[in-house]
Amino acid sequence: MTQDVQFSAEANPFAAAEQVCATLGTLTDALFDEHTSRHPAATLSAVRPAGHPAAEALFGLPLAPNGPVHAALDRLGTVITAGTARPGTGAPLADRVITALQARYGGGAVRGAIADRGTTSAALFQLPVTGEFADAKLRPPFAPALAALAAGQQTRQPVELPTGAGAEVRLVVPTGFHPLTSPGGPPGVSARTVPALRTGAEQPGAGRTDEVRTDGAVPATVAAAEELTGHLAEVAEELFSGTGREPRRDFAVISATLADLIHDAGVVYAGVCALERDGRTSDAALVVSLARHPLPITALATELATVRRHAEVWTVLLPAGPAAVLVEGRTVPVPGPLAADGQRRWVVTSAVQAFVPLPDGGTVLCAQLSTARPEDWELYTEAFAELLKSIQFGWDGEPAPAPSFTSVPAAASVPVEAVSERATAEEEAVEATEEEPDELPVHLRGTPVRVPPADFNPFAPVSDEPAAEAVATEQDAPRKGTPVMIPPPDFNPFAMPNLPSTPTEQPHPAPAAADPFGTTVSAEQKNDPFGTTLAQGPAVPPPPSTPPVVPAPTPAPAADEEAPPRKGTPVMIPPPDFNPFAMPNLPSTPAEEPQAAAEAEPAPEHRPFG
């Protein structure tokens, strides 16, 4: 994220999942009311996964690809599995699921939509929404359950997986959350029972998952759509069991419009929570996703703390390894079509987000929870901390391929193209320095050097190849680094631009001057009562009888000769006959006529001070 707005998708691979979390918060605030069926708040804290027999062996459970991607276990919670080697086919499901749900509930206009208007989509409800950072004063505290994760603890080694399995993660979602993602995942992730073709006639290969139906759909996609349709209808029945048909239809259909958005964001689990605590209602949203990010955890935590100055970022140590945990306040809009009064409004939510790098070095697990009930913040953070403790990794030992994007901190806001053009211009200027040194501007003068690039390793071993080959390789390889100019030794940073400098080798001749401290007496000067003026005496030697020799001025250079460049700042040096104590408009007597001044002025009658 950048300051006050979210990262772009190129700079922040978690932006899409954060958008899904904000959208789920909008649904809970707009669609949940006092008639919603809720679990007691003790549901989140009653079960402790550490006491379950399968808590330490999640990879022993028969999940995908031979089963669902998440399954609910009694006294444990919902076990989620996700991996880098099973992205699915990416086939869209939203339109097929929406049509099936509307037929299931008998049609009718969904909240915020117009009946018989046409295709129902997320854009019709002004979804998805994007959250923004709230003021730092609205940031929730770093709860004790989250701070306890920073204490030292023993970490688990990743489970060894067969070659080609990539990196896989499994975790436990506490009881009380209703998943909006299908238990079998998107098409192509898990092995489903593919339904027979419904064309009225048997066709060969009806059970194959890669066979195309007469309506253009792959049977595996049809199976995934039917599974998600039944799952959303079941969740709607659980949440709105005490109400009529319309609230169930609205929730199921609006949730179905987000199916493709959830899959495209890399979300492996998206759920909502509806609780009752001390006679009041409480809601929360939970999203778990996978994203490609190459930075190590320390660099990732530093980047988060830099670009999210409204948040509080900690580096913690989970049983699965190091992680970065972020706590911040967010403002989420509630679109007018979903609001009960039809007016758009904003809701302030408290959010916690954890980033856990997978062992392949290029994938990051992102889990985030948000709630608009700050009074229940500690309750939800305790459940979130238990979720983070349950994370387990599996890995086949193969590193992840290089990601297709580059994470750029917000501070480095200069586009790459601008940097390249500037570097090219500087290189051309450096080459021109060697050919025409007299015509260079001031900012390009000096010795060209190269600053080492960011990937420079001063401790890398020195190659053993001969020096000649090394020189040839260096000449053939592209030059790295940013060209800069080192100023020359006579560079004056304080010099005024566009002002000629005065050459020191040709000083201006100055005429002989009188003594500025009063030893030379003018004809009009009166007797000095303090005795500083002396007419004749052995203590003061007589001035020279001949004027000093004035050097002949240096002739100006001819027109065809070019004068050397003058450097420095012009200043005015006072002449030798300058008297700072002289009265203005009174001429001073030249030093070569001391005898005439002595005869014109009579000697003083007495000297009171000797």
N, C-alpha and C positions, 0 to 999 in steps of 0.2 A: 504494500500500500504506500501511496504517497500521503503527504500531510493533508488532512481534511477530506480526502477522496480516496477511492480504492485504487490500487495498482491497475494498470492495464493487464490484459491477459498475457501479453508478451513478457512483462516484467514480473508479474506475480502469478505463478501457476495455481495458487490457492484462491484466486479471486472468484472463480466460478462456483467453487464449493461454498465460499462465504456468502455468495448471492443466494444459493439454495437455502442456507441456514436462515438468512434474513427473510426469505419468502415463506418458509415454514412458520417463522414467528408471526408473520402477517396473517397466515391462515388461522393459527390458534387464537389470535386476538380478535379476528373478525367473525369466525364461525363458532367458537366455543362460547357458551353462555351458561346460565344457571341450570339449564335442562340437560347439560352434557353429563354423561355417566363418568364418574371419576373414581380412581383408586384412593385408598387412604395413604397419607404421606409416609406411613411406616413401611410401605411396600418397597421404597428405595433403599432403606437401611436395614430391613429385616433379614435379608439374605446376605451372607458374606461368602463370596466365591472361594476364599481360601479353605473353607471347611468341606468343600465338595470333592468327592474322589477323582473327578475328571478335571479339577481346576489346574493341576500341574501337567496334564497330558492332553491338551486341547488338540494336538496333532494326531492323537489316536482316534478321534471321532470321525465317522464316515461322512465327511462333507464333500463338496465339489472336488473333482469332476464326477464322482460317483454318487453324489447326493446334492442337497440344496446348499446354497451359499450361506444361509444362516438358518439355525434351528433352535427352538426353545427347549431348554432342559429344565426339569423340575428341580427346584431349590438351588439353581445356579443362575439362570438368566438366558439370554439369547446369545448363542455362540455365532460369531461372524467370521467368515474367512474371505480373503481377497488375495490375489496374486498378480504378478506382472506378466505371467505367461498365458493368462486367460482374459483377454480384453473383450471377448464376445464378437458377434458379427456386426454390431452397431445398427441393426435394423430398427427403424422407428416403430413404436408401438402405440403412441398416444392416440392417433385417430381411430385405430381399431378398438382400443379399450374404451374410449369415450362413446363410440357408437354402441358397443355392447352394454355399457352401463345405462345409457339412456333407454335402451330397449328393455333392460332389466327392471327399471323403475317406472316404466310406462310413459316416458317422455315428459314434456312440460318444460317450462322455462326455469333454468338454473338462476340462482341469485346473481344479479348483475348482468344477465344475458336476456335477450329478447327471443321469445319463442318463434320457431320456424325462421330464424334469421339466416341459418346456414351452418357452416362448419364451426363447431365450438373449439376455441384454442385458448392458450394462456394469454395471448395479447388481448382477447376480448375482456379479460378481467384485469388488464393492466399488470400482468405478471410476466416475468419475475420482477422483484424489486431489489434495489441495491441499498444497503445500509451505509451510513456515514458515521464518522467518529463523533461522539458526544464530547462535551466539555470535560476537561480533566477533573473538575469537581464532581462530576457524575460517575466517575470510575469506581467500580466496586473494589473493596479491599482484597488483598491477596490472602485468601482464606487459610486458616491453619491446616486444613487437610491438604491444600496444595503446597504450602510451605514445608510440610513434613516430607514431601517427595525429594527435597534437596538434601536430606540426610543421607549419609553413606549407606549403601546396602549392596548385597551380592547380586551380580547380574547373571542371567542365564546365557548359555551358548546357543546359537541358532540350531534348530533341528536340521540334520543333514537330509537333503532331498535329492532325488535322482536327477541326473543331468538333463537339462532341458526344462526343468520345472520352474526355473527362475527363483525369485524371492516371493515368499508368501507370509502373510500375517494372519493371526487369529486372536480374537479378543472376546470379552464377555460384556454385553450390554445389560445393565441392571433391569430387573423386572419392573414394569410400570410404563415402559415406552411402547408405543404402537408403531410398528414399522410401516412406512409407505412404499418401501421397495419390496419387490417380489422375493419370496424365500428362495426361488430358483435362480435369481439374478436375470440379467438380460439374455437375449437369445445367443446360443452358442457357448455359454459359460458352463452349464451343468447338463448332465444327461437327463432329458425329460422323456416321458412317454408321449410320442408323437401321435396325435389323433389321426384316424383314418380320413381319407379324402371324402368330402361331402359333395360329391358331384352326381350322385344317383347311380353311378356305375362303378364297378371295380376296375382299377387300373393297375398295371404291373408296378411293383416297387412302391406300394402305398405307404409302407412303413419307413422309408428312407427319409433322413432329415434334410438331404440336399435336393430333394425333388420339388419342383415348382408346381403349384396348384394351377387349376384352370383360371383362377382369379389373379394369378401373378404372384402369390405369396408363397414363401417357403414354409413347409409344415412346421419346422422348428420355431419360426416366428409366430405362427398361428398358436402353437402350444404355449409360448411365453406370454402372448397377449391374453389368452384364456386364463392362464394362471394368475396374472396380475389383475384381471377383471374380478375373479373370485376373491382374491386377497383384499382388494380395496373395498369390495362390498362387505366382506367380513369385518374389516376394521371399522367401517361406518356403522355397522350394526352394534359393535361393542361401544363405540363412543356415543351413539344416539339411540340407545335401546329404549329410553323412556320417552321418546318424541315420535313424531309422525314420519311419513315417508320423505317429505321435502328436505329436511335437514340432512338425512342420510344421502339422498341423491346429490345435494349440493356439495357435500364434502367429498364424496366419491368421485364425482365428475371433475371438480376443480383439482383434486389431487391427481387425477389421470392426465390432465393437461400438462403436468410437470414431469411426466415420465421420461420424455426424451431429454429434457433439460437436465434432469438428475443423472442420466446415463452419460451425457456428453461432458458433464463436469467431473467425471471420474469418481462419483459418489458410489460407495458400496453399501452404505446404510444411511437411511434418512427416516427419522422417527419423531413423533410428538408425544408429549406426556401431559396427562390431565389428572391432577391430584386435588384432594380436599384436605386442608390442614386447619385445625382450630376453627372450624365453621366457615372458612372462606376458601375460594378457589385459587388454584395455582397452575400455571402452564409453563412448558419448556419445550425446546426443540433441540435435537441432537443430530449431527451429521458426521459421518466418517468417510474419508476419501483418500485416494492415492494420487500423487502428483510427482512429476519429474522435477528434481531440483538437485544440482550438483554440489552445493556448498556444504561443508562440514557443519556440525552443530554449533560450534563456537562462532563461525562466520555468519551462520544463519541467525543466531541470537543477536549478534552485533548489528546485523542489517535490520532486524525487526525493531531493536531499541532505537536505531537511528531514524528510521522513516516513520515510526509510530510513536511520536513523542508524547501522545496522550495516554499511552498504554504503559503497563508495568510488565517487564519481561524478566523471567528467571530461567536459569539453566539448572535442570534437575537431573537426577539419576534414577531411572526406572529399572525394574528387574530385566527389562528387554534392552536397556542401554541408556545412553544420555539422550536428553530431550530438552526442548525449549517450550516453556509455558508462558502464555501471554494472557493478561487480564485487561479489559478495556470496556468502556461504555459506548454504545452505538445507538443511533437514532434510525428507526425503521419506519417507512411510510406504510400506511394502510390505504389502499386505493379506494376511491369512492364507490365503484361497483360492488365491492365486497363489504363495505361498512354498512351497518344497520340503518343509519340515517342518510346514506348516500354521499356523505361529505368526506373528502380526503383529510387525513390527520396523520400525526406522527406519534410514535411510541418509543420511549427510551428503554433500552434493554441492557442487561449486564451479560457480558460474554467472556468465556474462557476458551482458549484455543491452545492445543498442544501439537507440537511438530516432532515426530519421532523418525529419524532416518532408518531406513531398512539396511540390512547388511550388504546389499549389492553396491552401495555407494552412490546411487543415482536416483533413488526413489525415496519419497518421504510420506509417511502416514500422517494425515492431518485429522484430528478429532476436535470438534468444537461443540459447545453447548451454550445456549442463550436463553434467558428468561426475562420477562418484564416484571417479575416480582422480586424486588431487591430484598424484601424481608425473608425470602426463602433461599437466599444466596448460599448460605452455608449448607443447607440440605442438599442442594444440587451439586455443589462442589465436592461434597463427600462422596456422592455417587460417581462423579466424574473421576475422582482420584482412584476409586476402586476399578473403574474401567481401564485407566492407564496402567495400573499394577497388573492387570490380567493379560497384557499384550505379550504375545509370544511370536517369535520369528522362525521361519524355515528358509533354507537357502541351498542352492545346488553348487555354490562356489564360483559361479561365473559372474564377473562384474557386469553392471548394467552398461549398455551402449551410451555413447555421449548424447546428451539431450540436444534437441534442435533449437533451443533458445538460450540466451545468455541473460543471467540475472544481473541487472544494473541498479546500483543504489540510487536513491532519489537525488543525492547530492551531485552525482555525475549526470547532469541533465543535458550535456552537450551532445547533439546527435552524432552518430558514427560518421555520417557523410561529411559533416562539417569538420570533424577532426581530421579525416583523410584529406580533404581539400586544403586545410590549413597546413598539414604536414607536407603536402606536395608543394605548396607555395614556398614554404620555408626551405625545402630542399633545393628548389630552383634558385632561390635567393642565395643560398650557400654556394651553389655552383657559379653563380654570377660574381660572387665575391672574389673568386680566384682570377677571373678574367678582367673585370673592370673595378679595381678597388677604389678609384677616385670618384666614382659616380654613385657610390652606395649611400643610402639614407643612414641616419645616425643609428636607428634601432637595429640595423643589420651589420654594423661594424664589429669586428672582433674575430676571435678564432672559433671556427665551427667545431663543435663537439656533439656527442650523442648521449642522451640520457638512456640508461638501460631500460628495457621494457619491464612490464609487471611480472613476466614469467622468468626473469633472469635469476639464475641460481649461482651465486658466487662460490658455493661449495661443491659444485659439480666436478667430477674427475676430469682431468685434462686428457684430451685425446692423444694417442700414441702415434698418429700418422705424421709424416714429415711436414716440416714447416712450409715447404713449397706447395704441397697439396692443400694445406690449411689455408694458405693465401689464395690459392685458386678457388677453393670452395667459398671463401669469404667474398671474393669478387663476384662469383656467380650467384650466390644466394642473395635474396633481397635484404636490404639494410633494415635493421630493426632499431627502434628507439625514436625519440623525438628530438629533431635537430634544434639546438639552442646556440646562442652566440655569447662567448666570453668577452667582456670589454677589454680594450687594449690597456697597457699600463698608464698611458697619459689621459685616460678617460676621466672627465670631470662631471660627476652626476649633478653638481650644483650650477653648472654653466647655464647662462640664459640662452635660449635658442635664437637663431637669426641675428646675433650680435657678433661683430668681428672681434677677435682677440688681439691684444696688443703684444707684438713680439718683444721678448725680453732682450734680444741681442741688439736692439736699436733704441736705446733710451733717448728721450728728448733732452737737448742741452738746456741747462739752467744757468741764468746769469748769476754773477757773484752777488751776494746779499750781505746785509749788515747783520750784526749780532742781535738776535731776537730777544736777548735778556737784558738789554739796557746799557751795555758797556760802550755802545756808540751813541754819542749825544748829538741831537740835531741842533740847528742854529736857533730855532724858536723855543727849544725846551728850556724851562726854568731850572733854577738850582734845585738839586735833589736834597731835601732836608735829611734823608736817611743815609746819605753818603755812598750810594751805590754807583754814582757817576763819578768817575775819576778822570782828571785832565791829563796828567802825566805822572808817572811813578814807576819805580823799579819793579813793583809787584806785577804790573800789567805790561806785557811786552808790546812794543809798537806794532801796529798792523803793517802788512806788507806794502811797500811803496809802489809795487807794480800790480796791475790787475791779474787775476788768474788766467791761465791759458784756456781758452774755450775751444774744444775740438770742432773741427769743421763738420758741418752737417753732411750726413751720407746722402748722396744724390738718389733721387727716386728711381726705381727701375724703369727701364724703357717700356714703351707700349707693347712691344712684341714679347717682352719677358713677363712671365707669370709670377706674381708675388706669392711668396710662401703663405700658406694658410695661417692666420693668426688665431691663437687659442687663448682661452682664459676670459675672465670678466674684467672689463675696463674699469679702473678706479682712478681717482685724482690724488696724486701725491703732492703735498704742499712744497713750494720752492724753499730754498735755504733761507731767503730773506723774509719768510713769513713770520710775523710777530702776532701771536694770539692776544697780546695785551695792548696792542696799539689802538689808538682812537681812530675811528673811521674818518676818511677824507683828509688825513694828514700825511703828506709825503714823508717817506723815510730818506735819510741821507745815505748815499752809497758809501761802501766801506773804503773806497779808494781816496776819500777826501777828509781824513781825520784831522790834518793839521789846520785846514781852513776853519773847521768847526771850532777847534780849540782857541784860535785867535779871535774869532768873532764873539765868543762867550767869555766874559771876564771870569777870572778864577774866583772861587767862593772866598769870602772873607774869613770864615771859620767853618770848621767841621765838628759839630757837637759830638759826634760818635767816633771821631778819630779817623 
